[in-house]
Amino acid sequence: MKLANFVADADLVGRRIRISWDFILEGAETLASIPRVTLRRKTRDFEFPPAAGNDPFLVYDSNAFPPAGTTAADLPGWEQRTGEFRIVYAVETVSRLVNGQAIETLRRTTATTLDDSGTPLKRHVEILDSGSFEGGTNPSAASGLVPGKTYYYQIFSPLFAGETDTRGHRAVATAAQTHGMGRALYESLPNIHRRHDVLTRTPTPGAESVPEATPNAGQLRRFMDIFGVGLDYMRSGADGLLDIHDIDRVDYRYLSLLAQWIGWDLSHDASIPIQRHEIKYATALYRLTGTIPGCMMWVKRLTGWDSRIKEFYRNVFFTNNLGNPDDPTDRGSRTVDTANPALMANVGKFEDDLDYVYDTGTTDEDWYAYNVVGIYVRPRPGESTRTIMRKKARLINNLSLFLPFNIRGVVILELDRARDFRRTSVDFLRGAREDLS
């Protein structure tokens, strides 16, 4: 069995969001084979904490429907024929009493596709999320989802066991507002039309809490509401443009576009909170670009490694440079005592304090020049050779982002000396096999 086509979209009626997915049956599977699923919702990102106890992020649990403290009712279903397939629809509405009035909080619509023999092939599930209304007797609790706010949904199921890519299990939607455009259109009609609009519909059993099923409006009013909800939806989309520059509230799918406006290379593999943080503080990091702290921050961002930055011009040998007698740290240029083990032990390291002849080459082995900066990085324990080389290449390819144009950077790996050749060879072979696969 597969769970596919997980999507979310704002409902035409404001303050509600529709979430849907498909169960695709395979082989001899039946509807009884459909496993439990849970739907969770939060704002800003998908960083859901582990579910425990009374989950404040829970929207729908197929094993606990209707939720505790609510009342469920079946609405009239229907069937339709599509080619050689028959689709059977069933609708259940869930309501909660708020100030003595039944308010719809959730609606589940299932569409089961059957073949000519009556064998089920697919079940489409749609959840209409109208908010939890956990405010009890608080009148504002019956207002539904917050209009203009982006909600992040993720579905959980045993079918996803072992999967690491959760992108297909996530969806985003922004709730629309109810502007009352249908009422405004209706009231703009001549009084003679409204005076005779008195024919109301027969109440649907169990639909007392469904807003669009109210029997109190006439036929003309209900007809105008069809256009009204569409206009409400359009206006909500236009009003949402006012907050598109709000980094904390904007839909995360717009973050890459906002980053492009300020010339920022967004880390797409980073979490949503980190992406928001990058854009918000990009200007501060721009001011640090070209400095040693700025280089360290960029290395951390690109690779996750800690780094040390060394300017190699300090190691270039100058003839007749005796140093500054008033500055004890400026010892000038001098040859090295090769019999001193402390000095020789630091050759090539960050702590190397020796003087070298000016390197005129431009390879990664030519360090000692005025315009060369060394980036000493230490990979994290447990990283394979393949991962280390991939991160090093990423760092080298992006040196121009944080180094001045006239400065050449070299990346130097500070590897653990206890890491023996055998371990390195095993990691290299493992990475090679991953590349081949």
ROBA-871789 format. One record per residue (C-alpha): x, y, z. Coordinates in pm, 1 decimal. Layout:
BEGIN
> X, Y, Z $
...
end
This chain:
BEGIN
> 0.0, 0.0, 0.0 $
> 112.4, 349.7, -79.5 $
> 20.0, 684.1, 70.2 $
> 57.3, 948.9, -199.5 $
> -57.5, 1290.8, -319.8 $
> -46.4, 1462.3, 18.9 $
> -151.9, 1825.2, -38.6 $
> -301.6, 2116.3, 153.4 $
> -482.9, 2422.4, 24.9 $
> -693.7, 2702.5, 165.9 $
> -1067.0, 2640.6, 148.9 $
> -1284.4, 2889.2, -39.2 $
> -1475.0, 2945.7, 283.6 $
> -1237.6, 3148.2, 499.8 $
> -1054.6, 3029.2, 811.5 $
> -1044.8, 2670.5, 689.2 $
> -784.4, 2452.6, 515.0 $
> -834.1, 2133.1, 315.6 $
> -577.2, 1854.3, 348.5 $
> -600.9, 1540.8, 136.2 $
> -410.1, 1223.7, 49.8 $
> -460.6, 891.8, -129.7 $
> -430.0, 533.0, -13.3 $
> -342.0, 322.3, -318.1 $
> -418.6, -45.5, -261.0 $
> -188.5, -308.0, -406.8 $
> -232.3, -681.5, -463.7 $
> -490.0, -844.2, -234.7 $
> -507.6, -549.0, 6.6 $
> -850.6, -434.3, 122.4 $
> -982.4, -123.9, 292.9 $
> -921.8, -299.6, 624.1 $
> -549.5, -295.0, 541.9 $
> -534.1, 85.3, 561.9 $
> -309.3, 169.3, 860.1 $
> -347.0, 440.1, 1117.6 $
> -247.0, 791.3, 1017.2 $
> -209.5, 1106.7, 1223.2 $
> -209.4, 1462.5, 1093.0 $
> -23.6, 1735.1, 1283.9 $
> -21.2, 2109.4, 1232.6 $
> 197.0, 2395.3, 1349.4 $
> 313.5, 2739.4, 1237.6 $
> 648.1, 2870.1, 1105.1 $
> 809.0, 2532.6, 1025.9 $
> 790.5, 2153.2, 1039.3 $
> 995.4, 2113.5, 1357.9 $
> 741.5, 1894.6, 1539.0 $
> 835.9, 1766.8, 1885.3 $
> 772.6, 1398.6, 1961.5 $
> 402.5, 1328.7, 2009.1 $
> 316.0, 1251.4, 2370.7 $
> -0.8, 1267.4, 2579.6 $
> -239.1, 1545.3, 2482.9 $
> -69.3, 1651.4, 2159.9 $
> -138.6, 2022.8, 2099.2 $
> -36.1, 1984.2, 1733.0 $
> -272.3, 1695.6, 1654.4 $
> -542.1, 1769.8, 1397.5 $
> -661.0, 1423.9, 1296.8 $
> -610.2, 1069.4, 1422.7 $
> -776.5, 796.9, 1219.0 $
> -789.4, 573.2, 1528.0 $
> -954.9, 841.6, 1741.4 $
> -1224.9, 985.5, 1521.0 $
> -1421.4, 1181.2, 1627.8 $
> -1190.7, 1348.4, 1881.4 $
> -1283.4, 1346.1, 2247.5 $
> -1538.5, 1610.2, 2346.1 $
> -1688.5, 1638.2, 1998.3 $
> -1993.4, 1500.7, 1822.6 $
> -1985.3, 1336.2, 1480.0 $
> -2269.1, 1317.4, 1226.8 $
> -2297.2, 1154.0, 885.8 $
> -2393.1, 1377.3, 595.9 $
> -2563.0, 1241.7, 283.3 $
> -2317.0, 1064.8, 55.4 $
> -2326.6, 1018.1, -320.8 $
> -2176.4, 819.2, -605.2 $
> -2038.9, 903.3, -944.1 $
> -1924.6, 703.1, -1243.6 $
> -1591.8, 770.6, -1417.1 $
> -1539.8, 540.3, -1712.0 $
> -1526.9, 186.9, -1582.1 $
> -1478.8, 296.6, -1221.7 $
> -1733.1, 382.9, -955.1 $
> -1650.7, 637.2, -684.2 $
> -1843.2, 627.8, -355.9 $
> -1835.0, 937.5, -134.7 $
> -1897.1, 949.1, 240.4 $
> -1892.9, 1263.9, 454.5 $
> -1863.3, 1294.3, 833.5 $
> -1874.4, 1624.6, 1018.2 $
> -1743.7, 1684.4, 1368.7 $
> -1872.8, 1968.0, 1586.7 $
> -1815.8, 2111.4, 1931.7 $
> -2053.2, 2314.8, 2146.2 $
> -1942.0, 2675.4, 2190.8 $
> -2177.5, 2898.4, 2392.2 $
> -2454.0, 2645.9, 2333.5 $
> -2408.4, 2648.8, 1956.5 $
> -2270.9, 2360.5, 1752.5 $
> -1962.2, 2474.7, 1559.9 $
> -1796.8, 2253.6, 1300.5 $
> -1431.9, 2184.1, 1382.6 $
> -1346.6, 1901.8, 1144.7 $
> -1489.3, 1728.8, 839.5 $
> -1375.9, 1406.4, 679.3 $
> -1468.3, 1316.1, 323.1 $
> -1367.4, 980.9, 178.6 $
> -1390.4, 885.4, -187.9 $
> -1345.4, 513.3, -253.4 $
> -1272.2, 407.7, -611.7 $
> -1411.7, 64.4, -706.8 $
> -1378.7, -137.3, -1025.0 $
> -1665.8, -315.2, -1203.3 $
> -1643.0, -611.8, -967.6 $
> -1665.8, -390.4, -658.4 $
> -1301.6, -434.9, -560.7 $
> -1159.7, -120.4, -397.3 $
> -858.3, 27.7, -573.7 $
> -799.2, 358.6, -401.9 $
> -933.0, 568.8, -117.5 $
> -903.6, 945.6, -123.4 $
> -925.6, 1111.2, 219.0 $
> -991.2, 1482.9, 261.8 $
> -983.9, 1659.2, 598.0 $
> -1139.8, 2002.7, 635.9 $
> -954.8, 2168.5, 922.6 $
> -1160.2, 2444.5, 1085.0 $
> -948.1, 2480.5, 1397.5 $
> -963.4, 2295.0, 1726.3 $
> -1186.8, 2544.0, 1916.7 $
> -1030.2, 2444.4, 2245.3 $
> -1123.4, 2774.6, 2403.3 $
> -1434.2, 2635.1, 2571.9 $
> -1688.8, 2911.9, 2624.0 $
> -1460.7, 3181.5, 2489.0 $
> -1648.9, 3342.0, 2196.0 $
> -1323.6, 3399.5, 2007.3 $
> -1260.5, 3024.5, 2011.9 $
> -1523.2, 2979.5, 1740.8 $
> -1334.3, 3191.8, 1490.2 $
> -1153.7, 2903.5, 1318.0 $
> -800.2, 2919.9, 1184.9 $
> -623.2, 3255.0, 1188.6 $
> -663.9, 3420.4, 846.3 $
> -340.9, 3512.7, 673.8 $
> -137.3, 3272.9, 886.5 $
> 55.7, 2994.6, 714.5 $
> 6.7, 2647.2, 860.6 $
> 248.0, 2358.7, 819.5 $
> 101.3, 2007.3, 802.9 $
> 274.6, 1672.5, 821.0 $
> 119.2, 1327.5, 803.3 $
> 258.8, 1031.8, 998.3 $
> 197.8, 665.3, 923.5 $
> 363.5, 323.8, 968.3 $
> 385.8, 320.4, 588.4 $
> 674.0, 567.5, 617.5 $
> 888.1, 344.4, 840.3 $
> 1249.3, 364.0, 732.9 $
> 1200.0, 666.4, 505.9 $
> 1432.0, 962.8, 558.8 $
> 1291.7, 1196.7, 293.8 $
> 980.9, 1356.7, 446.4 $
> 913.3, 1612.9, 173.3 $
> 625.7, 1406.6, 32.1 $
> 463.2, 1392.7, 375.4 $
> 450.5, 1770.3, 424.2 $
> 221.9, 2042.3, 294.2 $
> 169.1, 2414.6, 352.2 $
> -137.4, 2635.4, 320.1 $
> -247.1, 2981.6, 430.4 $
> -596.4, 3028.3, 568.6 $
> -815.8, 3283.4, 390.2 $
> -1037.1, 3547.3, 550.9 $
> -1415.8, 3579.8, 542.2 $
> -1468.0, 3933.4, 412.2 $
> -1844.3, 3899.2, 359.2 $
> -1827.9, 3980.1, -10.3 $
> -2130.3, 3757.4, -75.2 $
> -2337.9, 3959.9, 167.3 $
> -2212.3, 4284.5, 13.3 $
> -2311.8, 4165.9, -335.3 $
> -2652.1, 4057.6, -211.7 $
> -2721.9, 4384.1, -32.9 $
> -2627.0, 4580.9, -344.1 $
> -2917.9, 4422.8, -533.9 $
> -3246.1, 4612.8, -566.3 $
> -3479.3, 4568.4, -270.3 $
> -3747.3, 4411.8, -487.6 $
> -3525.4, 4107.1, -552.1 $
> -3436.1, 4064.6, -188.0 $
> -3794.1, 4112.8, -74.3 $
> -3909.7, 3807.2, -266.4 $
> -3605.2, 3595.2, -181.1 $
> -3783.1, 3400.3, 90.7 $
> -3765.6, 3041.0, -34.4 $
> -3532.5, 2858.9, 202.1 $
> -3390.2, 2511.2, 167.6 $
> -3489.9, 2205.6, 365.1 $
> -3246.3, 2147.3, 654.5 $
> -3001.2, 1861.9, 604.1 $
> -3006.0, 1620.0, 898.3 $
> -2678.2, 1638.9, 1091.3 $
> -2561.1, 1953.0, 911.3 $
> -2666.1, 2203.6, 1176.1 $
> -2302.6, 2297.7, 1242.8 $
> -2197.4, 2326.2, 876.4 $
> -2178.6, 2697.8, 781.6 $
> -2255.3, 2654.2, 411.1 $
> -2555.9, 2431.0, 484.3 $
> -2756.7, 2692.7, 673.8 $
> -3127.0, 2677.0, 576.8 $
> -3199.2, 3040.0, 668.4 $
> -3092.0, 3203.3, 339.8 $
> -3300.5, 3224.4, 26.8 $
> -3210.0, 3082.6, -308.9 $
> -3081.2, 3414.9, -445.0 $
> -2868.4, 3473.1, -135.9 $
> -2712.3, 3127.8, -164.1 $
> -2649.5, 3189.4, -534.5 $
> -2466.5, 3517.1, -457.8 $
> -2257.9, 3340.3, -192.5 $
> -2107.1, 3123.5, -466.0 $
> -1943.6, 3434.2, -610.7 $
> -1884.7, 3585.3, -268.8 $
> -1657.9, 3308.7, -139.2 $
> -1451.6, 3331.3, -459.0 $
> -1408.2, 3705.6, -413.3 $
> -1319.9, 3653.4, -46.4 $
> -1051.1, 3408.9, -152.3 $
> -908.2, 3650.9, -410.8 $
> -902.7, 3939.4, -165.2 $
> -732.4, 3723.9, 98.9 $
> -459.1, 3639.8, -149.4 $
> -408.6, 4007.3, -230.8 $
> -402.9, 4104.8, 136.7 $
> -142.2, 3837.0, 199.0 $
> 102.6, 4025.1, -21.2 $
> 131.7, 4287.4, 253.3 $
> 314.4, 4036.9, 475.4 $
> 536.6, 3881.3, 211.7 $
> 838.6, 4068.9, 350.5 $
> 777.3, 3946.3, 705.5 $
> 1053.9, 3686.7, 741.7 $
> 894.9, 3533.0, 1051.7 $
> 548.9, 3484.3, 898.8 $
> 597.0, 3435.3, 526.3 $
> 543.0, 3094.0, 368.6 $
> 879.8, 2917.7, 367.3 $
> 844.8, 2853.6, -6.8 $
> 907.4, 3226.9, -63.2 $
> 1230.0, 3234.2, 139.4 $
> 1449.5, 3148.3, -158.7 $
> 1298.3, 3437.5, -356.5 $
> 1350.8, 3678.8, -68.2 $
> 1711.4, 3561.2, -41.6 $
> 1768.3, 3631.7, -409.4 $
> 1653.5, 3991.6, -363.3 $
> 1946.1, 4057.4, -129.1 $
> 2193.0, 3837.4, -317.8 $
> 2199.6, 3569.2, -50.0 $
> 2278.0, 3206.2, -130.6 $
> 2025.5, 3029.2, 90.3 $
> 2114.2, 2696.0, 250.8 $
> 1835.2, 2482.7, 105.4 $
> 1941.4, 2177.4, 303.4 $
> 1909.7, 2366.7, 632.1 $
> 1598.1, 2371.2, 846.9 $
> 1336.0, 2642.2, 797.0 $
> 1424.1, 2831.7, 1119.7 $
> 1788.6, 2850.3, 1007.8 $
> 1684.0, 2975.2, 663.7 $
> 1475.0, 3250.1, 822.4 $
> 1767.6, 3337.7, 1049.5 $
> 2007.1, 3356.7, 753.9 $
> 1790.8, 3602.4, 561.9 $
> 1715.8, 3813.8, 867.8 $
> 2082.4, 3855.1, 959.7 $
> 2233.4, 3843.1, 610.1 $
> 2318.0, 4213.4, 618.8 $
> 2511.1, 4167.2, 943.8 $
> 2709.1, 3883.4, 788.9 $
> 2772.9, 4091.5, 476.4 $
> 2941.1, 4351.4, 695.7 $
> 3173.0, 4079.7, 830.4 $
> 3261.6, 3944.8, 487.2 $
> 3635.4, 3959.1, 431.4 $
> 3721.5, 3955.5, 801.6 $
> 3849.0, 3661.8, 1004.6 $
> 3523.7, 3627.7, 1207.4 $
> 3326.3, 3647.3, 882.3 $
> 3534.4, 3369.3, 725.5 $
> 3478.0, 3147.9, 1029.4 $
> 3102.3, 3204.0, 1011.2 $
> 3090.5, 3123.3, 640.3 $
> 3290.1, 2803.6, 687.1 $
> 3051.2, 2698.8, 962.6 $
> 2753.4, 2770.4, 740.8 $
> 2886.8, 2587.7, 436.5 $
> 3027.2, 2279.3, 606.4 $
> 2928.1, 2276.3, 971.8 $
> 3297.9, 2259.4, 1065.1 $
> 3481.7, 2475.1, 1314.8 $
> 3772.2, 2660.2, 1158.3 $
> 4075.9, 2872.7, 1227.6 $
> 4189.5, 3140.7, 983.5 $
> 4555.2, 3222.0, 929.9 $
> 4705.8, 3499.9, 721.8 $
> 5022.1, 3353.8, 568.8 $
> 5185.3, 3688.7, 503.0 $
> 5309.2, 3665.1, 861.5 $
> 5522.0, 3363.1, 761.3 $
> 5692.6, 3529.5, 460.5 $
> 6068.3, 3583.2, 507.0 $
> 6197.2, 3940.1, 468.7 $
> 6567.5, 4013.0, 451.4 $
> 6704.9, 4265.8, 699.3 $
> 6381.9, 4256.0, 900.8 $
> 6496.6, 4270.7, 1259.8 $
> 6152.1, 4329.3, 1401.9 $
> 6020.2, 4603.5, 1626.5 $
> 6205.7, 4626.5, 1956.1 $
> 5903.8, 4800.8, 2111.2 $
> 5671.8, 4513.6, 2014.2 $
> 5770.2, 4178.0, 2167.2 $
> 5539.0, 3993.3, 1925.2 $
> 5719.0, 4136.3, 1619.4 $
> 6038.8, 3933.4, 1615.1 $
> 6117.2, 4005.8, 1249.1 $
> 6237.5, 3741.3, 1003.0 $
> 6500.5, 3484.8, 1087.5 $
> 6617.4, 3141.2, 995.0 $
> 6508.6, 2840.0, 1194.3 $
> 6700.6, 2622.4, 1432.8 $
> 6622.8, 2277.5, 1292.8 $
> 6749.4, 2120.1, 1613.7 $
> 6459.4, 2274.7, 1808.3 $
> 6190.5, 1998.8, 1825.6 $
> 5916.4, 2239.7, 1938.0 $
> 5956.5, 2454.3, 1628.2 $
> 5982.5, 2160.1, 1390.4 $
> 5672.6, 1990.6, 1536.2 $
> 5454.3, 2282.2, 1422.0 $
> 5568.0, 2289.3, 1059.1 $
> 5261.1, 2318.6, 835.9 $
> 5024.8, 2357.8, 1129.8 $
> 4819.7, 2658.0, 1234.5 $
> 5071.1, 2722.6, 1512.8 $
> 5365.1, 2732.2, 1266.5 $
> 5568.3, 3042.6, 1347.7 $
> 5855.3, 2991.1, 1104.5 $
> 5951.4, 3212.3, 810.9 $
> 5948.4, 3081.7, 454.6 $
> 6059.0, 3202.5, 113.6 $
> 5781.6, 3373.9, -79.7 $
> 5571.5, 3122.5, -279.2 $
> 5496.5, 3250.3, -628.2 $
> 5279.7, 2952.6, -723.9 $
> 4902.9, 2947.9, -717.5 $
> 4829.6, 2586.8, -624.3 $
> 4692.6, 2459.3, -294.3 $
> 5048.5, 2372.4, -192.5 $
> 5173.3, 2730.9, -228.8 $
> 5086.9, 2903.7, 96.2 $
> 5341.8, 3164.9, 194.3 $
> 5252.4, 3480.1, 7.5 $
> 5102.9, 3819.0, 86.4 $
> 4762.7, 3738.4, -63.2 $
> 4706.7, 3387.3, 77.3 $
> 4473.3, 3299.6, 364.6 $
> 4474.8, 2951.1, 517.4 $
> 4148.6, 2798.2, 635.4 $
> 4226.7, 2524.6, 885.2 $
> 3924.6, 2300.4, 936.6 $
> 3871.9, 1995.3, 1154.0 $
> 3614.2, 1740.9, 1030.5 $
> 3367.4, 1602.8, 1279.9 $
> 3433.3, 1261.5, 1434.7 $
> 3276.4, 980.3, 1234.9 $
> 3261.8, 1162.8, 901.8 $
> 3359.4, 943.3, 609.6 $
> 3630.0, 1036.0, 362.3 $
> 3364.6, 1088.8, 96.9 $
> 3175.7, 1336.7, 316.2 $
> 3496.1, 1520.9, 406.4 $
> 3601.8, 1559.5, 44.7 $
> 3252.9, 1669.9, -59.1 $
> 3244.7, 1942.3, 207.3 $
> 3597.2, 2052.8, 123.2 $
> 3504.3, 2087.5, -243.6 $
> 3195.5, 2288.1, -149.7 $
> 3408.4, 2520.1, 59.0 $
> 3666.2, 2568.2, -217.2 $
> 3397.7, 2639.3, -476.7 $
> 3246.7, 2912.7, -258.3 $
> 3559.0, 3095.6, -139.6 $
> 3463.1, 3393.4, -353.4 $
> 3155.9, 3447.2, -133.8 $
> 3351.9, 3559.3, 168.4 $
> 3708.6, 3639.7, 56.4 $
> 3810.5, 3962.9, -118.5 $
> 3875.5, 3923.6, -490.6 $
> 4252.3, 3975.8, -448.9 $
> 4287.1, 3714.5, -173.1 $
> 4349.5, 3346.6, -244.4 $
> 4226.8, 3091.1, 5.3 $
> 4359.4, 2741.8, 70.8 $
> 4169.7, 2479.3, 271.6 $
> 4381.3, 2269.7, 507.4 $
> 4235.0, 1964.3, 681.7 $
> 4344.7, 1911.4, 1039.9 $
> 4298.0, 1534.2, 1058.2 $
> 4330.3, 1328.2, 1371.6 $
> 4678.0, 1175.2, 1374.6 $
> 4535.1, 864.3, 1543.1 $
> 4320.1, 796.1, 1239.0 $
> 4518.4, 513.4, 1079.8 $
> 4553.2, 430.4, 712.0 $
> 4327.5, 126.9, 737.9 $
> 4031.1, 331.0, 863.5 $
> 4082.9, 592.0, 592.1 $
> 4096.2, 325.6, 323.1 $
> 3775.3, 165.2, 445.4 $
> 3594.7, 501.7, 438.2 $
> 3725.7, 574.4, 90.8 $
> 3607.3, 237.4, -43.2 $
> 3268.5, 286.3, 120.2 $
> 3231.4, 625.8, -43.9 $
> 3331.5, 480.3, -379.6 $
> 3064.4, 212.8, -351.7 $
> 2804.1, 480.2, -267.7 $
> 2903.8, 675.3, -578.3 $
> 2873.5, 365.7, -797.7 $
> 2530.3, 281.7, -657.9 $
end
